[in-house]
Amino acid sequence: MYALLVEEHGFTGAKSTVRAYVGELRKRVRKQVYVPLSYRPGETMQVDFGEGEVIIGGERVQIVYFVAWMAYSGFAATTCTKLTSVTRPRAGRKAGGEQRGLRAAQLAGGRA
């Protein structure tokens, strides 16, 4: 940065001056980088769903899970079930994200 200031702008100050100034700028920027978030009750919920593997009683079991996090209260609701041929789509058939999203919204009591 110092070299660019000298070459492009004819800066005649010392490197230590540039270092000190940049250090002060970094401190100010670090203090300003976040935006506090606030939510009204019932305004926002984040959801996630997917498949995973857990060990139950020493046996590896495939599961499907659903997680909902309420932004206002911080409350998280989770559920999971063992993956079976009923919960897994048949070979060659895609489980569309729209369908999963629809089911997730219905589980959460929303409309889709």
Protein Blocks (a to p, Z undefined) as FASTA:
>chain_A
ZZmmmmmnopabdfklmmmmmmmmmmmmmmmmpccddddehkaccdddddddddeehiac
dddddddddfklopacdddddddfklpccehiacdfklmmmmmmmmnopaZZ
